[in-house]
Structure formats: C-alpha cells, structure tokens
C-alpha cells in the first residue's frame, strides 16, 4: 500500500514533468487544479472495467486449466 507522502512525491514529479511545475507550484495547487492541468495535458483517466462475473471466471478456468 502506497503512503500519502509516496503518492504526493510521485504526483509532484508528474506535475513537474508534464506541466513544468516546480515543487512550490504543486504544493500550492488544489487537487482540482492538479486534476484539471494533468487531464488537459495527458487526457482523461480511462474507466476501469468491472470484474468478470463468477460464471465467466468458472468458464475460463475450464477452458484454460492451470494443470
């Protein structure tokens, strides 16, 4: 599990690389401002597909047994 500080450091690096922000720019920005800038530069985050149904998993296990 990644810590808050680990995520913040990673996001600060992304903001610096994509938007040219200095660390002070990152720490003064709100989460909404950061999201707006990163979305404008990198595009929206893809929606995550829901997990497969139990029946689908069972069918795949039958079709592709692990041995």
BELTA-V870851 format. One record per residue. N is the residue number from 1. RES is the residue in one small letter. PSI is psi in radians with two decimals (999 if undefined). D_CENTER is the distance of its C-alpha to the mean C-alpha in Angstrom with 1 decimal. Layout:
N&RES&PSI&D_CENTER, N&RES&PSI&D_CENTER
This chain:
1&x&2.21&13.9, 2&x&2.43&12.4, 3&x&2.89&14.5, 4&x&-0.80&14.0, 5&x&-0.62&15.7, 6&x&-0.74&13.6, 7&x&-0.70&10.3, 8&x&-0.75&12.6, 9&x&-0.76&14.0, 10&x&-0.79&10.9, 11&x&-0.64&10.0, 12&x&-0.70&13.8, 13&x&-0.72&13.9, 14&x&-0.78&11.4, 15&x&-0.67&13.5, 16&x&-0.76&16.5, 17&x&-0.74&15.9, 18&x&-0.66&14.9, 19&x&-0.12&17.0, 20&x&0.32&19.6, 21&x&2.47&19.2, 22&x&2.85&21.2, 23&x&-0.68&20.1, 24&x&-0.64&22.4, 25&x&-0.76&20.8, 26&x&-0.85&17.4, 27&x&-0.40&19.1, 28&x&-0.26&21.3, 29&x&2.63&18.6, 30&x&2.80&17.5, 31&x&-0.64&13.9, 32&x&-0.71&15.0, 33&x&-0.75&16.3, 34&x&-0.80&13.3, 35&x&-0.75&11.2, 36&x&-0.81&14.4, 37&x&-0.82&14.8, 38&x&-0.63&11.4, 39&x&-0.70&11.6, 40&x&-0.61&15.1, 41&x&-0.66&14.5, 42&x&-0.17&11.7, 43&x&2.87&12.0, 44&x&2.69&10.3, 45&x&2.36&7.1, 46&x&2.53&9.0, 47&x&2.45&10.4, 48&x&2.26&10.3, 49&x&2.55&13.9, 50&x&2.73&16.0, 51&x&2.69&17.4, 52&x&2.69&20.8, 53&x&2.76&24.0, 54&x&-0.67&26.2, 55&x&-0.66&28.8, 56&x&-0.75&26.5, 57&x&-0.76&25.6, 58&x&-0.74&29.3, 59&x&-0.71&30.3, 60&x&-0.63&27.9, 61&x&-0.65&29.3, 62&x&-0.73&32.7, 63&x&-0.58&32.0, 64&x&1.26&30.3, 65&x&2.60&31.9, 66&x&-0.04&30.8, 67&x&999&34.5
